[in-house]
């Protein structure tokens, strides 16, 4: 009798372990395509700008990148108020980020500078949601931000001052101190 009591206790422990494994498997999802695990974010209201897509693509950077500055170009469009991302941001931006700055190393002091013949603005949203805005640097029309950037994806918008307006621009990223003249204007090649 004592022996059979022990085997039931062992079986009960086994059943409890199997139930625990089954509960973990259910929490993670079935693994079928389209079946994502539920996260606390699923229960919140969706963020209009919390999307991994961009209009013009990713800008991958790592410490010591070359050439420095890394320069990309595009056309800013004024579709939605920049204040929809942060109340202190002025002007108009595109509905989706223009670029995704993908960093695989953290940056202590990265410079981001926009150049255009038009008055443009710069809006950055770091991983974790911290937003930086700038529309003028030292009285020029060139926006510039200097900040630390963690590993991850930073959303980048280049905006305009008026709804529906457009502006050609060049956008530069640099680890060293540089001047706006390091980045040519969009129509000068």
Long-range contacts (C-beta under 8 A, 24 or more apart in sequence): 48-84, 49-84, 49-85, 49-96, 49-97, 49-125, 49-155, 51-96, 51-97, 52-100, 52-153, 53-96, 53-97, 54-96, 54-97, 54-98, 54-99, 54-100, 54-155, 54-156, 55-94, 55-96, 55-97, 55-98, 55-99, 56-98, 56-99, 57-99, 57-100, 58-99, 58-100, 58-101, 58-102, 59-99, 59-100, 59-101, 59-102, 59-156, 59-173, 60-102, 60-103, 60-104, 61-101, 61-102, 61-103, 61-104, 61-107, 61-110, 61-173, 62-103, 62-104, 62-105, 63-105, 63-106, 63-107, 63-175, 64-175, 65-173, 65-175, 68-174, 68-175, 68-176, 69-111, 69-113, 69-172, 69-173, 69-174, 69-178, 69-182, 69-183, 70-172, 70-173, 70-174, 71-170, 71-171, 71-172, 71-173, 71-183, 72-99, 72-170, 72-171, 73-168, 73-169, 73-170, 73-171, 73-186, 74-98, 74-99, 74-158, 74-168, 74-169, 74-171, 75-166, 75-167, 75-168, 75-169, 76-116, 76-118, 76-120, 76-158, 76-159, 76-160, 76-166, 76-167, 76-168, 76-169, 77-160, 77-165, 77-166, 78-159, 78-160, 78-161, 78-162, 78-163, 78-164, 78-165, 78-166, 79-163, 82-121, 82-123, 82-133, 82-157, 82-159, 85-123, 85-125, 85-131, 85-157, 86-123, 86-131, 86-133, 88-133, 89-121, 89-123, 89-131, 89-133, 90-121, 90-133, 90-135, 90-161, 91-121, 91-135, 91-159, 91-160, 91-161, 91-162, 92-159, 92-160, 92-161, 92-162, 92-163, 92-164, 92-165, 93-121, 93-123, 93-157, 93-158, 93-159, 94-157, 94-159, 97-125, 97-155, 97-156, 97-157, 98-156, 98-157, 98-158, 98-171, 99-155, 99-156, 99-171, 100-153, 100-154, 100-155, 100-156, 101-149, 101-153, 101-154, 101-155, 101-156, 101-173, 102-152, 102-153, 103-149, 103-150, 103-151, 103-152, 103-153, 103-154, 104-151, 105-151, 106-148, 106-149, 106-150, 106-151, 107-148, 107-149, 107-175, 108-148, 109-146, 109-147, 109-148, 109-175, 110-146, 110-147, 110-148, 110-149, 110-173, 110-174, 110-175, 111-144, 111-145, 111-146, 111-172, 111-173, 111-174, 111-175, 111-176, 111-177, 111-178, 112-144, 112-145, 112-146, 112-147, 112-156, 112-171, 112-172, 112-173, 113-137, 113-142, 113-143, 113-144, 113-145, 113-171, 113-172, 113-174, 113-178, 113-180, 113-183, 114-142, 114-143, 114-144, 114-158, 114-169, 114-170, 114-171, 114-172, 115-142, 115-169, 115-170, 115-171, 115-172, 115-180, 115-183, 115-184, 115-185, 115-186, 116-141, 116-142, 116-167, 116-168, 116-169, 116-170, 116-185, 116-186, 117-167, 117-168, 117-185, 117-186, 117-187, 118-160, 118-165, 118-167, 118-168, 118-169, 119-160, 119-161, 119-167, 120-158, 120-159, 120-160, 120-167, 120-169, 121-158, 121-159, 121-160, 121-161, 122-156, 122-157, 122-158, 122-159, 122-171, 123-156, 123-157, 123-158, 123-159, 124-154, 124-155, 124-156, 124-157, 125-154, 125-155, 126-150, 126-152, 126-154, 127-151, 127-152, 127-153, 127-154, 128-152, 135-161, 137-180, 140-180, 142-180, 144-180
